[in-house]
Each structure stands twice: as structure tokens, then as C-alpha cells.
Amino acid sequence: EALLQSLHPVTLLASEPLVLVIDSEKADTLGIHSTDDLLAYARAHPGSLRIATGDDGWIGHLAFGLLRSMSGVDVQRVVYKRMYPDSDVITKEHAVELLFAPANGVKVAVERGQLRVLGTTADPMHPQSYQGVQWPTLASNASLAGYTAYNHFGLWAPADSDPASNRILQEAVAQVLAKPEVRDYLRDIQAVGGGGPPEALLELEHQEYERWMRALSSSTR
């Protein structure tokens, strides 16, 4: 709160969702090939599934908390001391069954068939696709309707900055993000461009606060 009060919003630059992947061998053994399968198994075997995420405060923490809070399933979180775990925790160490990570953090293991994508944390209106294959969104499951979790990259200015100059900067960013080559680049790295007005970035911060409160509430139940 103190940090936000010392800054003025300029614009959202881009947003990056995560993917939820499962160890391919475990998927076959447990019969988990979709979000429906995952939730059904978790309800039938409470506490038996382990999901790796990055450290507290990173986006994987939010994705995990929302998954538990919204679906009501009992799954274990295994924390790794970085933004997100390396895919080796599944493909080599087999320390967990599932993993939340950005697409670029798991795509090689997915290509090799070591990991399978169960769903993404993207908004169903902006699904992720890779090599011509569209990945399902977790929010497409009835138990997770409205579920999203993104890394948001915003541009902020000091509180004493000139609002008119900030508006000009916001408009310049929007023009850059509208360029076809920039849109293609963002798509290639599985990100969604921003460029909206300052008020939209501030509203997004308030929405993220509400998501975090809901996600953190799952750890107290």
C-alpha cells in the first residue's frame, strides 16, 4: 500500500499467465489427463497430490492458492526458493506430481513428452497456444470459473510526476504494443500486451489484491 501511494500508474505493459503441467508418467499411472481428472482425483485422494511453485509472493503462489480456494480440493504446495521451480523437479527428481510455471519454463519438457499441460491460468478469452495446439484454460472447468493468474508488468511513475507527461508516455507505449511485430513477439513468449490508461492499471492492482486475499484464505482452512 505504501509503495502504491508513492507512485502514479502509467500503463500496463504486458501480462504473462502460467501453465499447470503434470509428470507424464504420473498422468498415466493416476489417470489424470485433464483438469476434470485432476480435481476428481484430488477430491478422492485429499492431500496426496503435490504441486511445485515458486517462493511466497510470486505468481505460482497465487495460482496455487486460487486453485485450492475456488475448487475446494486438498492438494499440497511444495515451495522452491525462486520465481518458479525448474522443470527438473518433475522430469529428473520426480519430487512432485504437478508444477506451476511460465510456458517458456516447461516447453522443452513438454516437447519431449516428459510433461503434459493440464491447463493454463489465462483468461479463456485469450487462451495460450503452442506450435499450433491451443491449451485449455483452467477457468474452463465449472469449479474454476473466473480463475486467472498472471504476472503483470506495469509502468509506474513517481508521485510528483506530471500527469500530462504520463499520459503521453502511456499513449506512446500503446502505439508500440499495437505494432504487428511486437504483438507477434509477445505471442511467441506467451504474453498478452497491455497499453491501457493509468486508471485501468490502478484498477488491476485492486483486483489483484482481492485475488491474493482469496488465495491466502485457503491456507487458513
Solvent accessible surface area in square Angstrom, and as a share of the most:
residue,aa,sasa,rsa
1,E,141,0.63
2,A,81,0.63
3,L,125,0.62
4,L,53,0.26
5,Q,141,0.63
6,S,57,0.37
7,L,48,0.24
8,H,70,0.31
9,P,21,0.13
10,V,1,0.00
11,T,0,0.00
12,L,34,0.17
13,L,60,0.30
14,A,14,0.11
15,S,9,0.06
16,E,30,0.13
17,P,1,0.01
18,L,1,0.01
19,V,0,0.00
20,L,0,0.00
21,V,0,0.00
22,I,0,0.00
23,D,4,0.02
24,S,12,0.08
25,E,123,0.55
26,K,68,0.29
27,A,0,0.00
28,D,84,0.44
29,T,109,0.63
30,L,47,0.23
31,G,38,0.37
32,I,1,0.00
33,H,103,0.46
34,S,42,0.27
35,T,13,0.07
36,D,92,0.48
37,D,47,0.24
38,L,3,0.01
39,L,3,0.01
40,A,60,0.47
41,Y,44,0.17
42,A,1,0.01
43,R,123,0.45
44,A,70,0.54
45,H,82,0.37
46,P,89,0.56
47,G,19,0.18
48,S,54,0.35
49,L,2,0.01
50,R,75,0.27
51,I,0,0.00
52,A,0,0.00
53,T,0,0.00
54,G,0,0.00
55,D,35,0.18
56,D,89,0.46
57,G,52,0.50
58,W,106,0.37
59,I,16,0.08
60,G,2,0.02
61,H,28,0.12
62,L,0,0.00
63,A,0,0.00
64,F,14,0.06
65,G,3,0.03
66,L,5,0.03
67,L,1,0.01
68,R,50,0.18
69,S,20,0.13
70,M,36,0.16
71,S,12,0.08
72,G,54,0.52
73,V,5,0.03
74,D,62,0.32
75,V,4,0.02
76,Q,87,0.39
77,R,56,0.20
78,V,46,0.26
79,V,60,0.34
80,Y,51,0.19
81,K,169,0.72
82,R,125,0.45
83,M,89,0.40
84,Y,63,0.24
85,P,1,0.00
86,D,65,0.33
87,S,18,0.12
88,D,49,0.26
89,V,7,0.04
90,I,0,0.00
91,T,21,0.12
92,K,145,0.61
93,E,114,0.51
94,H,82,0.37
95,A,34,0.27
96,V,1,0.00
97,E,11,0.05
98,L,0,0.00
99,L,0,0.00
100,F,1,0.00
101,A,1,0.00
102,P,10,0.06
103,A,3,0.02
104,N,67,0.34
105,G,20,0.20
106,V,2,0.01
107,K,66,0.28
108,V,73,0.42
109,A,6,0.04
110,V,32,0.19
111,E,90,0.41
112,R,169,0.62
113,G,45,0.43
114,Q,67,0.30
115,L,2,0.01
116,R,88,0.32
117,V,26,0.15
118,L,4,0.02
119,G,0,0.00
120,T,0,0.00
121,T,0,0.00
122,A,1,0.00
123,D,47,0.24
124,P,65,0.41
125,M,158,0.70
126,H,104,0.46
127,P,49,0.31
128,Q,11,0.05
129,S,53,0.34
130,Y,42,0.16
131,Q,138,0.62
132,G,82,0.79
133,V,92,0.53
134,Q,121,0.54
135,W,18,0.06
136,P,73,0.46
137,T,7,0.04
138,L,0,0.00
139,A,9,0.07
140,S,84,0.54
141,N,19,0.10
142,A,98,0.76
143,S,42,0.27
144,L,0,0.00
145,A,68,0.53
146,G,63,0.61
147,Y,0,0.00
148,T,14,0.08
149,A,1,0.01
150,Y,25,0.10
151,N,25,0.13
152,H,52,0.23
153,F,99,0.41
154,G,30,0.29
155,L,52,0.26
156,W,55,0.19
157,A,10,0.08
158,P,82,0.52
159,A,45,0.35
160,D,134,0.70
161,S,28,0.18
162,D,78,0.40
163,P,90,0.56
164,A,61,0.47
165,S,58,0.37
166,N,13,0.06
167,R,98,0.36
168,I,118,0.60
169,L,78,0.39
170,Q,19,0.08
171,E,95,0.43
172,A,44,0.34
173,V,22,0.13
174,A,34,0.26
175,Q,127,0.57
176,V,76,0.44
177,L,26,0.13
178,A,58,0.45
179,K,95,0.40
180,P,81,0.51
181,E,111,0.50
182,V,32,0.19
183,R,123,0.45
184,D,61,0.31
185,Y,134,0.51
186,L,20,0.10
187,R,140,0.51
188,D,97,0.50
189,I,54,0.27
190,Q,17,0.08
191,A,15,0.12
192,V,51,0.30
193,G,33,0.32
194,G,29,0.28
195,G,9,0.08
196,G,26,0.25
197,P,60,0.38
198,P,15,0.09
199,E,99,0.44
200,A,50,0.39
201,L,2,0.01
202,L,70,0.35
203,E,87,0.39
204,L,25,0.13
205,E,48,0.22
206,H,101,0.45
207,Q,75,0.33
208,E,22,0.10
209,Y,112,0.43
210,E,110,0.49
211,R,66,0.24
212,W,54,0.19
213,M,86,0.39
214,R,121,0.44
215,A,4,0.03
216,L,69,0.34
217,S,48,0.31
218,S,3,0.02
219,S,85,0.55
220,T,115,0.67
221,R,176,0.64
